[in-house]
Amino acid sequence: MLPSRPKAVLISLVASYLLSALLLFILTFVLYRLKLKESQIAPAVYALYAISCFAGGLLCGKGLLTGVLYFLALFTASLLLRHGQVPELSRILPVLACCAAGGMAGGILS
């Protein structure tokens, strides 16, 4: 078990983002090789979010918190990249659900 809860959550978030970066790199390579359409990419990205949050939840045992914090960082980055324009709710909710579900599953199994 990690030493303190805030530190454990922070470490799990960093691990989740590192795993996300690795998986995004692999996904990019696969998409380039297979020349997939944009409609085929979204499910893979959602799965990537869930896997990353699962790993974070598994690492620290605080899955829902890890998933929600992961989502909040993604949402903040999205706001910054879109110059303050909030994405549609139909795009926000599936990402939140994937992150929360993945994190909770990891927390339950830890």
C-alpha positions as a printed NumPy array, in Angstrom:
array([[  0.   ,   0.   ,   0.   ],
       [  1.197,   3.496,  -0.718],
       [  2.198,   5.741,   2.236],
       [ -0.554,   8.382,   2.359],
       [ -3.879,   8.689,   0.59 ],
       [ -3.302,  12.056,  -1.18 ],
       [  0.125,  10.905,  -2.298],
       [ -1.314,   7.555,  -3.434],
       [ -3.992,   9.3  ,  -5.506],
       [ -1.396,  11.613,  -7.051],
       [  0.877,   8.683,  -7.909],
       [ -2.053,   6.768,  -9.392],
       [ -3.022,   9.777, -11.528],
       [  0.51 ,  10.152, -12.83 ],
       [  0.605,   6.427, -13.593],
       [ -2.755,   6.708, -15.372],
       [ -1.53 ,   9.556, -17.559],
       [  1.707,   7.763, -18.381],
       [ -0.273,   4.68 , -19.352],
       [ -2.602,   6.884, -21.42 ],
       [  0.354,   8.377, -23.262],
       [  1.736,   4.935, -24.039],
       [ -1.64 ,   3.588, -25.159],
       [ -2.326,   6.688, -27.274],
       [  1.014,   6.219, -28.989],
       [  0.175,   2.578, -29.735],
       [ -3.332,   3.536, -30.88 ],
       [ -1.92 ,   6.204, -33.193],
       [  0.416,   3.676, -34.783],
       [ -2.399,   1.142, -35.238],
       [ -4.716,   3.768, -36.715],
       [ -2.008,   4.903, -39.113],
       [ -1.348,   1.348, -40.275],
       [ -5.008,   0.337, -40.604],
       [ -6.234,   3.7  , -41.944],
       [ -9.381,   3.595, -39.828],
       [-12.18 ,   6.157, -40.063],
       [-12.841,   8.74 , -37.378],
       [-16.031,   6.948, -36.329],
       [-13.932,   3.896, -35.448],
       [-11.514,   5.882, -33.31 ],
       [-13.906,   7.112, -30.594],
       [-14.632,   3.67 , -29.074],
       [-10.904,   2.97 , -28.885],
       [-10.284,   6.265, -27.098],
       [-13.094,   5.556, -24.623],
       [-11.591,   2.137, -23.938],
       [ -8.21 ,   3.781, -23.436],
       [ -9.699,   6.142, -20.834],
       [-11.333,   3.233, -19.006],
       [ -8.134,   1.14 , -19.015],
       [ -6.048,   4.046, -17.737],
       [ -8.509,   4.847, -14.946],
       [ -8.764,   1.149, -14.091],
       [ -4.991,   1.019, -13.637],
       [ -5.055,   4.142, -11.47 ],
       [ -7.89 ,   2.814,  -9.324],
       [ -6.135,  -0.523,  -8.981],
       [ -2.95 ,   1.204,  -7.878],
       [ -4.364,   3.341,  -5.069],
       [ -7.679,   1.713,  -4.145],
       [ -9.596,   4.981,  -4.507],
       [-11.076,   4.251,  -7.889],
       [-13.955,   6.674,  -8.218],
       [-11.809,   9.545,  -6.98 ],
       [ -9.045,   8.624,  -9.405],
       [-11.484,   8.356, -12.311],
       [-13.16 ,  11.675, -11.56 ],
       [ -9.842,  13.492, -11.102],
       [ -8.597,  11.982, -14.368],
       [-11.743,  13.252, -16.084],
       [-11.408,  16.721, -14.539],
       [ -7.866,  17.032, -15.858],
       [ -9.053,  15.975, -19.337],
       [-11.949,  18.425, -19.139],
       [ -9.663,  21.261, -18.057],
       [ -7.255,  20.524, -20.893],
       [-10.2  ,  20.492, -23.306],
       [-11.366,  23.883, -22.053],
       [ -7.891,  25.333, -22.47 ],
       [ -7.483,  23.948, -25.98 ],
       [-10.956,  25.173, -26.993],
       [-10.294,  28.671, -25.55 ],
       [-12.968,  28.347, -22.877],
       [-15.716,  26.852, -25.031],
       [-17.428,  24.019, -23.185],
       [-17.875,  20.836, -25.257],
       [-21.391,  19.475, -25.766],
       [-22.863,  17.45 , -22.932],
       [-23.21 ,  14.485, -25.29 ],
       [-19.403,  14.391, -25.516],
       [-18.718,  15.045, -21.838],
       [-20.945,  12.4  , -20.229],
       [-19.568,   9.305, -22.022],
       [-16.015,  10.298, -21.114],
       [-17.003,  10.89 , -17.488],
       [-18.782,   7.529, -17.408],
       [-15.755,   5.692, -18.854],
       [-13.353,   7.33 , -16.437],
       [-15.557,   6.778, -13.378],
       [-16.437,   3.178, -14.303],
       [-12.833,   2.266, -15.07 ],
       [-11.61 ,   3.826, -11.846],
       [-14.32 ,   2.167,  -9.738],
       [-13.574,  -1.241, -11.258],
       [ -9.898,  -0.82 , -10.44 ],
       [-10.667,   0.36 ,  -6.922],
       [-12.974,  -2.599,  -6.298],
       [-10.356,  -5.088,  -7.466],
       [ -7.487,  -3.527,  -5.51 ]])
